Amino acid sequence: MTGVALALLAVAAAGLAVLGVEGRALRRQLSGAAPSPRAFPGISVLKPLRGVDDDLEANLASFAALSWPEYEVLLGLHDDADPAGAVARAAVARWPGVFRVVPQSGELGMNPKVSQLASLSAAARHAILVVSDSNVRVEPGYLAEIAARLEDPAVGLVTHLIAGVGERSAGALLENLHLAGGVATGIAAAKQVAGRDVVMGKSMAFRAVDLAALGGLEPVKDLLAEDFVIGQMVPRLLGKRVELASRSELSRPTSQRGMRSTPSARNSLAASLRTPASRVRSRPRATSRDRITSSTKAGCSAATSSRCSSTSGPTGKWRSATPSGCSRAPARRARPSRAGRSSTACAR
């Protein structure tokens, strides 16, 4: 066996070892029992919209069926021309006691999602705020664990894991492999093994008073990774913990209507191998871990890319208001974008 072969074998073995540790951490995280709330405070769900995601109507319908006595869902619109407006207004007409449309009032900064969240949080009626992306679908008990964990005054933020389901193409399958085998396991291991918090902005909850104590959304108005930065600010500035929920989000990789989808496995491979400078600066150790574990997953991706590169159908590639490859970069500045998001299903 040559030196090169031995080196490759060592890298593969290291990657498998890291994946094993992460897999055990994920299993421990999801096997924990979700706490039950003792009280039932009012909750405001802040849901920025930008374009019409596939299954957006069904995503919103799941929020109308939440098992919680007092809550509201605020639907943010950038402007009247946004095609998501028709879907939002239809939801308000169907469930007038649940949904409200909140037009964006000005641009707070360079991050378009944060600008919408500023308008939504200002219009919220309740003391607990839940940020939920438009591509998130939930089950009825979604708010119960959030409220239960925030009953502890030492907890300042609650976030969720994410995993991909519902793939209908090779590219979507590979993207879901990355979400379940890389993102979710990495977040669980970061929390349980290294004691590091990684917040997922697709589902994060906090008290309005704690957000105000952080200076509101002003400190993150020009940042790509507002979720990651808020997750770092909570313990550093407030002295409170970030809690990782026992339930997990399930992401469904479908394309946004009117957006061109690129569902090839080759594109998914290219996305999974990107390590932008912004991510290196924000999480250098995690990036080193990704280089090791990606070698194992990349082999699987490369094996199918030549056969599946022309596959049609949903892509599984996240489309967000900020570039997905830079989504963990507190040092980088955001640029306004009109890109949409893919459809997601959330939380049992």
C-alpha positions as CSV (number, residue, x, y, z in Angstrom):
1,M,0.0,0.0,0.0
2,T,1.5,3.3,-1.1
3,G,1.9,6.4,1.2
4,V,-0.9,8.2,-0.7
5,A,-3.3,5.3,-0.1
6,L,-2.4,5.1,3.5
7,A,-3.0,8.9,3.9
8,L,-6.4,8.6,2.2
9,L,-7.3,5.7,4.4
10,A,-6.3,7.7,7.5
11,V,-8.5,10.6,6.4
12,A,-11.4,8.4,5.7
13,A,-11.0,6.7,9.1
14,A,-10.8,10.0,10.8
15,G,-14.0,11.2,9.0
16,L,-15.9,8.0,10.0
17,A,-14.7,8.5,13.6
18,V,-16.0,12.1,13.7
19,L,-19.3,11.1,12.1
20,G,-19.6,8.4,14.7
21,V,-19.2,10.9,17.5
22,E,-21.6,13.3,15.9
23,G,-24.2,10.5,15.3
24,R,-24.2,9.5,18.9
25,A,-24.5,13.2,20.0
26,L,-27.5,13.5,17.6
27,R,-29.1,10.4,19.0
28,R,-28.7,11.6,22.6
29,Q,-30.2,15.0,21.7
30,L,-33.3,13.6,20.0
31,S,-33.9,10.9,22.6
32,G,-34.3,13.4,25.4
33,A,-37.9,14.0,26.6
34,A,-39.3,17.4,25.7
35,P,-40.4,19.4,28.8
36,S,-44.0,20.3,29.3
37,P,-45.0,23.9,30.0
38,R,-46.5,24.9,33.4
39,A,-48.0,28.1,32.1
40,F,-49.3,29.2,28.7
41,P,-48.1,32.7,27.8
42,G,-49.0,34.4,24.6
43,I,-46.5,33.8,21.7
44,S,-45.9,35.8,18.5
45,V,-44.5,33.9,15.5
46,L,-42.6,36.2,13.2
47,K,-42.6,34.8,9.6
48,P,-40.9,36.8,6.9
49,L,-42.1,36.1,3.4
50,R,-40.3,36.8,0.1
51,G,-41.7,35.1,-2.9
52,V,-44.0,32.0,-3.0
53,D,-42.3,28.8,-1.8
54,D,-43.7,25.5,-3.0
55,D,-46.3,24.4,-0.5
56,L,-46.4,27.8,1.2
57,E,-50.1,27.5,1.7
58,A,-49.7,24.1,3.5
59,N,-46.8,25.5,5.6
60,L,-49.0,28.4,6.8
61,A,-51.9,26.0,7.4
62,S,-49.8,24.0,9.8
63,F,-49.3,27.2,11.9
64,A,-53.1,27.6,12.1
65,A,-53.4,24.2,13.7
66,L,-51.0,24.7,16.6
67,S,-52.1,23.4,20.0
68,W,-51.6,26.6,22.0
69,P,-54.3,28.8,23.6
70,E,-53.0,32.3,22.7
71,Y,-50.7,33.0,19.8
72,E,-50.4,35.0,16.6
73,V,-48.6,34.5,13.3
74,L,-47.3,37.7,11.7
75,L,-46.6,37.5,8.0
76,G,-44.0,40.0,6.8
77,L,-44.2,41.4,3.3
78,H,-41.4,43.5,1.7
79,D,-43.8,45.4,-0.5
80,D,-47.3,45.1,-2.2
81,A,-45.8,43.6,-5.3
82,D,-44.5,40.5,-3.6
83,P,-46.4,37.5,-5.0
84,A,-46.4,36.0,-1.4
85,G,-48.9,38.8,-0.6
86,A,-51.9,36.9,-2.2
87,V,-51.1,33.8,-0.2
88,A,-50.7,35.8,3.0
89,R,-54.0,37.6,2.6
90,A,-55.7,34.3,1.8
91,A,-54.4,32.9,5.1
92,V,-55.7,36.0,7.0
93,A,-59.1,35.6,5.4
94,R,-59.2,31.9,6.3
95,W,-57.9,32.2,9.8
96,P,-58.5,35.9,10.9
97,G,-57.8,35.2,14.5
98,V,-54.4,33.7,13.8
99,F,-52.6,35.5,11.0
100,R,-51.9,39.2,10.4
101,V,-50.0,40.8,7.5
102,V,-47.3,43.3,8.5
103,P,-45.8,45.4,5.7
104,Q,-42.1,46.2,6.0
105,S,-41.6,49.7,7.2
106,G,-38.2,50.8,5.7
107,E,-34.9,49.1,5.4
108,L,-33.1,48.7,8.8
109,G,-29.9,47.5,7.2
110,M,-28.3,45.4,4.4
111,N,-29.8,42.1,5.6
112,P,-33.4,42.0,4.1
113,K,-34.6,39.3,6.5
114,V,-33.5,41.3,9.5
115,S,-35.3,44.4,8.1
116,Q,-38.5,42.4,7.9
117,L,-38.0,40.9,11.4
118,A,-37.6,44.5,12.8
119,S,-41.1,45.4,11.5
120,L,-42.6,42.1,12.7
121,S,-41.1,42.3,16.2
122,A,-42.4,45.9,16.5
123,A,-45.9,44.7,15.7
124,A,-45.9,41.7,17.9
125,R,-48.4,41.6,20.8
126,H,-46.8,39.0,23.0
127,A,-43.7,38.6,25.2
128,I,-42.3,35.5,23.5
129,L,-41.1,35.8,19.9
130,V,-40.5,32.9,17.6
131,V,-38.7,33.5,14.3
132,S,-39.9,30.9,11.7
133,D,-38.9,31.0,8.0
134,S,-41.5,30.7,5.3
135,N,-40.3,27.3,4.4
136,V,-41.1,25.8,7.8
137,R,-43.9,23.5,8.5
138,V,-44.8,22.5,12.1
139,E,-46.8,19.9,14.0
140,P,-49.3,21.0,16.7
141,G,-47.0,20.7,19.7
142,Y,-44.3,23.0,18.2
143,L,-44.8,25.9,20.7
144,A,-45.1,23.8,23.8
145,E,-41.5,22.9,24.1
146,I,-40.4,26.4,23.3
147,A,-42.5,27.9,26.1
148,A,-41.4,25.2,28.5
149,R,-37.7,25.8,28.0
150,L,-38.2,29.6,28.2
151,E,-39.8,29.2,31.6
152,D,-36.3,28.9,33.0
153,P,-35.1,32.5,33.4
154,A,-31.5,31.3,32.8
155,V,-32.5,30.3,29.2
156,G,-32.3,33.2,26.7
157,L,-32.9,31.4,23.3
158,V,-34.3,28.2,22.0
159,T,-33.4,26.7,18.6
160,H,-34.0,23.5,16.7
161,L,-32.1,20.9,14.7
162,I,-32.9,20.5,11.0
163,A,-33.0,17.4,8.8
164,G,-34.1,16.9,5.2
165,V,-37.1,14.8,4.1
166,G,-39.3,14.5,1.0
167,E,-36.6,14.4,-1.7
168,R,-37.7,13.8,-5.3
169,S,-34.5,14.0,-7.2
170,A,-30.8,12.9,-6.8
171,G,-29.7,16.4,-6.0
172,A,-32.3,16.8,-3.3
173,L,-31.3,13.4,-1.8
174,L,-27.7,14.5,-1.6
175,E,-28.7,17.8,0.0
176,N,-30.8,16.0,2.5
177,L,-27.8,13.7,3.2
178,H,-25.8,16.8,4.0
179,L,-28.5,18.3,6.2
180,A,-29.0,15.1,8.2
181,G,-25.5,13.8,8.2
182,G,-23.6,17.1,8.4
183,V,-25.6,20.0,9.7
184,A,-27.9,18.4,12.3
185,T,-25.1,16.1,13.6
186,G,-22.6,18.9,13.7
187,I,-24.9,21.2,15.7
188,A,-25.7,18.4,18.2
189,A,-22.1,17.5,18.6
190,A,-21.1,21.2,19.0
191,K,-23.6,21.5,21.8
192,Q,-23.0,18.2,23.6
193,V,-19.3,17.6,23.0
194,A,-17.8,21.0,22.7
195,G,-20.4,23.1,24.6
196,R,-20.7,25.4,21.6
197,D,-24.0,27.0,20.5
198,V,-25.0,27.0,16.8
199,V,-28.4,28.7,16.3
200,M,-30.6,27.8,13.3
201,G,-32.5,30.9,12.2
202,K,-35.2,28.8,10.6
203,S,-36.6,28.3,14.1
204,M,-35.4,30.3,17.0
205,A,-37.3,31.8,20.0
206,F,-36.6,34.3,22.7
207,R,-38.3,36.8,24.9
208,A,-39.0,40.3,23.6
209,V,-37.3,41.7,26.7
210,D,-34.1,39.8,26.0
211,L,-34.0,40.9,22.4
212,A,-34.4,44.5,23.6
213,A,-31.5,44.0,26.1
214,L,-29.3,42.9,23.2
215,G,-30.1,46.2,21.5
216,G,-32.8,44.8,19.3
217,L,-31.9,43.8,15.8
218,E,-29.7,46.8,15.2
219,P,-26.4,45.0,16.0
220,V,-27.1,42.4,13.2
221,K,-28.8,44.5,10.6
222,D,-25.8,44.3,8.2
223,L,-24.7,40.7,8.9
224,L,-25.3,37.6,6.8
225,A,-25.4,35.3,9.8
226,E,-27.8,37.1,12.2
227,D,-28.9,33.8,13.7
228,F,-25.4,32.7,14.5
229,V,-24.4,36.1,16.0
230,I,-27.6,36.4,18.1
231,G,-26.7,32.9,19.5
232,Q,-23.3,34.2,20.5
233,M,-24.6,37.4,22.0
234,V,-27.2,35.8,24.3
235,P,-24.6,34.0,26.6
236,R,-21.9,36.7,26.2
237,L,-24.1,39.8,26.8
238,L,-27.0,38.4,28.8
239,G,-25.3,35.6,30.7
240,K,-28.1,33.2,29.6
241,R,-28.1,29.8,28.0
242,V,-29.0,28.7,24.4
243,E,-31.2,25.6,24.5
244,L,-31.4,23.1,21.7
245,A,-34.9,21.6,21.5
246,S,-35.4,17.8,21.6
247,R,-37.7,17.9,18.6
248,S,-36.1,18.4,15.2
249,E,-37.1,20.4,12.1
250,L,-37.7,18.4,8.9
251,S,-36.8,20.2,5.7
252,R,-38.5,19.4,2.5
253,P,-36.3,20.3,-0.5
254,T,-38.7,21.8,-3.1
255,S,-38.0,24.8,-5.3
256,Q,-39.7,28.2,-5.1
257,R,-42.3,28.9,-7.7
258,G,-41.0,31.1,-10.5
259,M,-37.4,30.4,-9.5
260,R,-35.2,28.3,-11.7
261,S,-34.2,25.1,-10.0
262,T,-30.9,23.2,-10.6
263,P,-31.5,19.8,-9.2
264,S,-28.4,18.0,-10.3
265,A,-26.3,15.9,-8.0
266,R,-23.2,17.7,-9.4
267,N,-24.5,21.0,-8.1
268,S,-25.3,19.5,-4.7
269,L,-21.7,18.2,-4.6
270,A,-20.3,21.6,-5.4
271,A,-22.4,23.2,-2.7
272,S,-21.3,20.7,-0.1
273,L,-17.6,21.2,-0.8
274,R,-17.7,25.0,-0.5
275,T,-15.8,26.4,2.5
276,P,-16.2,30.2,2.2
277,A,-13.7,32.5,3.9
278,S,-16.5,33.8,6.0
279,R,-17.2,30.4,7.5
280,V,-13.5,29.8,8.1
281,R,-13.4,33.1,10.1
282,S,-16.5,32.4,12.1
283,R,-16.0,28.7,12.9
284,P,-12.4,27.6,12.0
285,R,-12.6,24.4,14.0
286,A,-15.9,23.4,12.6
287,T,-14.6,24.1,9.1
288,S,-11.6,21.7,9.8
289,R,-14.1,19.1,10.9
290,D,-16.1,19.6,7.7
291,R,-13.1,19.1,5.5
292,I,-12.5,15.7,7.1
293,T,-16.1,14.5,7.1
294,S,-16.9,15.8,3.7
295,S,-14.4,13.5,2.2
296,T,-16.6,10.6,3.1
297,K,-19.8,12.2,1.9
298,A,-18.2,13.6,-1.2
299,G,-17.3,10.1,-2.4
300,C,-21.0,9.2,-2.4
301,S,-21.9,12.4,-4.2
302,A,-19.2,12.0,-6.9
303,A,-20.3,8.4,-7.5
304,T,-23.7,9.5,-8.6
305,S,-23.1,12.9,-10.1
306,S,-22.1,11.6,-13.5
307,R,-25.3,9.6,-13.8
308,C,-27.8,12.0,-12.2
309,S,-26.6,15.4,-13.3
310,S,-29.5,15.9,-15.7
311,T,-32.2,14.8,-13.2
312,S,-35.2,17.1,-13.2
313,G,-37.3,18.0,-10.3
314,P,-36.8,19.8,-6.9
315,T,-33.3,20.7,-6.0
316,G,-32.9,20.5,-2.3
317,K,-30.5,23.5,-2.4
318,W,-31.5,26.2,0.1
319,R,-32.6,29.5,-1.4
320,S,-32.4,32.1,1.3
321,A,-32.4,35.9,1.5
322,T,-28.6,35.6,2.0
323,P,-26.2,33.3,0.3
324,S,-26.4,29.9,1.9
325,G,-22.6,29.3,1.6
326,C,-22.0,32.3,3.8
327,S,-24.7,31.7,6.4
328,R,-22.5,31.5,9.4
329,A,-20.4,34.6,8.9
330,P,-20.6,37.3,11.5
331,A,-17.7,39.1,9.9
332,R,-19.3,39.4,6.5
333,R,-21.8,42.1,5.4
334,A,-25.1,41.1,3.7
335,R,-26.2,42.3,0.3
336,P,-29.9,42.7,-0.4
337,S,-31.4,39.9,-2.5
338,R,-34.7,38.8,-3.8
339,A,-33.9,35.1,-3.7
340,G,-36.6,32.9,-2.2
341,R,-36.4,29.9,0.1
342,S,-37.2,26.3,-0.4
343,S,-40.2,24.6,1.3
344,T,-39.7,23.0,4.6
345,A,-41.5,20.9,7.1
346,C,-40.8,21.3,10.7
347,A,-40.9,19.7,14.1
348,R,-42.9,16.9,15.5
